[in-house]
């Protein structure tokens, strides 16, 4: 057989395969995924050493947004700077982390720290003053957008009343009603004081009120640990909730049991919670 003819025969299957593969790839709906990593932490304003908390925040890597509760106003900037200093994301060479803060709660304020290079803040931060009484903390939230996209979402931080059960229940009901009116995905971080018993699988009345209307979804960790380090309680006080999540958002969470490992005058008495989201485009 002519060698040139034989060479042509062997090439035809290869060319056919490559053509078919290119055609198949062109018809597939190839998608990209954006990652969003958040951290929720009650840093215990009245029982910590701010320098220890700064080091803890600087040791964390890769977080895009932080929701902190029990923050003294005098520590807002140093905590935001610490979050930026420890950042291991693509913006770590020249980080630009900014924050919004609450005005209620006295020495126990709330703040949201965010990566300004990744997210555009839309409008001003808002506090739900109707869910606050006296020296308690009004829910704090802010809307963001991924820069260069149309993807908008809200980050909220909550610290519901601990000693005032009636107020806590009212706050949880109010949050359920608020969530019903939202039109973009919501990530709600914070200390809810819902006393969710790890062994019994039940929470208090506030926990039940939060579920009214099925607007909120607890982004429940695969394994639960007590989030407050007091030996008196074997319960979860800190939660990450989501609302109005489209099926293009997939989230998970975990309790960081090694940060901190003990409660003393230097550390917070709460463990942080990490929330991990993938957004399909």
N, C-alpha and C positions, 0 to 999 in steps of 0.2 A: 504493500500500500504506500502511496505517496506520502512522504514524511510531512510535507506542508499541509496536506489534507487531514492527516491524523492530528496535527497540532490544532487545527480549527475545530475538530470534533471535541477535543478535550476542553477547549475554552468555552464552548457553548453552555454547558451546565453551570459553570461558574458565573458567567455573565447573566444567565437567567436567574440564578439565586440572588445575586446582588441587586438586580432590577426589582425583583419581587420584594426584597427586604426594604429597599428604599420606598417602594410604594406603600408597604405596610406601615412603616414609621410615619409617613406623611399623613396617614389616615387616623393615627392614634391621637387621642386628646391628651397630650403630655402636659402635666401640671407641675407646679413648683409648690414647695411648702415653706412657710415662714415660721420661725421659732420665736416664741415669747416665753421668757422665764421670769417669774415673779417671786418675791419673798415677803412673807407676812411675819411680823415679830412684835410682841409686846416687850419693850426693853426695860420696863419697870423703873420709871423715873425716880421714885423715892428710895430705891434700894439697890442702886448700881453705882459703879465707878465709871464715869463717862469715858475715861481713857481706855478702860477694858472693853466697853461697847464699841468704841472707835476701832480698836484692833480687831474685834470680831467682824465688824462690817468690812474692814479692809481685807480680811482673810477670805471673805466670800468671793467667788469667781463666777462671772458670766451672767449675772442677773441684770435684767433690763429695767425692772421697776420694783421698788421697795414700798411696802405699806407698813409704817411703824406706828405703834400706839404707846402711850405713856412717855411722851417726849417733852422734856423741858424746852421752852422756847429758846433759851440760851444755847441749846445744843443743836438746833436745826442745822446750822451751816456746817458744823464739824462732822455731823453724821452724814450729810450729803457729800462732803469732801471725802470722807472715808469710803463711802460707797463707790465713788469714782476712782479713788486711788487703788482699790483692790480689784477693779474690773478687769476681767479677762476676755472681753468680747473684742470684736473687730475694731472698735474705737479706742482701744486701750492706749494707743500711742499718744492720743490727744483727747482724753475724755471730756465730755461736756454734760455733766449730770446737774440737773436743776431740781427744784422742789416746790411744792405747794404745801401750805400748812393750815391747820384749823385754828380758830380763835377761842374755842370753848374748852373747858376742862381744867382751867387753872394751870397747875404744874404738870398735868397729865394730858398733853395735847397730842394731836395726830398729824402725821405728815405723809406725803407721797413723794418719793424721789424717783426721777425718771431720766432716761438717756435721751437728751435733747437732740442728739444726732440721728437717732432712729425714729423719734416720735415728735410730732408737732402738737403742742397743746392747743386745744380749740376752746376759746373763751376762758373765763375765769373759773377757779375752783368754787364749788358751791357747798354750803352747809345746810342741812335740813334742820333748821332751828325749831320747827314744830315738833321734832322728836327729842327735844332737849328740855330739861328742867333745872333751873338753878345752876349748880356747879358741875353738872354732868357734861358729857361730850356729844355734840351734834354730829351725825354722820357727815363725812366729808367725801366729795367725789369730784372728778375732773374727767373731761372727754379728751381723747387723744386720737391721732391719726398716724398710721405708718407713713413716713415721709415718702413721697413719690408714688403714693397709691391713693385709692379711695377707701381704704379699710379703716373704719372708725370703731372705737370701743370706749367704754367707760371703766375707770378704776375707782373703786370706792373703798374707804377704810372706815371700820366701825369699832367702837368700844362701848358695848351696851352696859347698862347699869349693873353693878354687882350687888350692892346692899339693898337696892330698891326693886323688889320683885315686880311690883305693879308697873313701874316705869319700864323695866326691861321687857315685860310682856307687851306693853303699848308700843315700845320701839320696834319690836319684832313684827307686830301687826302692821305698823306704819311702813316698814321696809317692804313687806309683801305687797302692800298697796302701791308703793312707789315703783316697784319692779314691773308691775303690770303696765305702766304707762311708758316704759322705755322702748326705744326703737332700734337700738344698736346693742351688740354684746356687752355684758356687764361682768366684771370680775370684782368681787367684794371680799376684801381681806379683813382680818382683825380678830379681836378678842370679844366673843359674843356672850361669854358666861352662861352657856347653855347646859353645862354640867352633864354632858353626854357620858353615861356610864359605860365604860368599855366592856365590862363583863355582862351587863344586862341588856345593852343595846338600846337604851332609852335616854331621852333628854328631859329637860324640864318644860314648863308650859311655854316659855319663850321659843324653845326649839320647835315645838309643835305649831306655834303661831307663825313662825317663819315659813312654814310649809303651806300656808293658806293660799289657795288658788293655784298651787303648783308652778309658781313663777320662778322660784329659786331652786337650784339643784346644788346639793352639797357635793363638792369635789372630794369625795371621801378617799382617804389614803387606803392602800391595800392592807396595811397593818397599822393599827391604832396604838399609840402610846399616850400616856397622860401628857398634856401640853403644859401644865403648870406643875412645878417640881415639888410642891408641898406633899409630904407623905400622908396627909390626911385625906387626899382625894385621888381616886383612880379614874379620872374622867378627862374628857376633852373640852377645853374652854375656847380654843382657837380654831377657826374654820376658814376655808376658802369656799365661797359660794359663787355660782355663776347664774346668769339670767339672760334670756333672749339669745341663746347660743345657736347659730345655724349649724347644719351638719357639716359645714366646711371647717368648723373648729373642733378639735379633739384635745381634751385636757386630762391631766392626771396630777396627783399631789403626793407628797410624802412629808412626814414629820422628821426634822433633823435632830435626832436624839443626842448627838454629840456636841451641840451648840445651844446652850451650855449643858454640861453634864451634872453640875451641882448648883445649888442656890446659896449664895453668900453675899457679903456686902459689896463684892466686886461685879458679880454676874447678875444677869436678869433671872427672874424666877420662872420665866416662860421659855419654851422651845420654839424656834422658828418653824414655819411651814413653807415648803417650796411648791409652787404651782408651775406646771410645764404645759405649754400649749403649742400645738401645731395647727397652722392655718393654711388650708389648701386653696390655691388660686387657679 
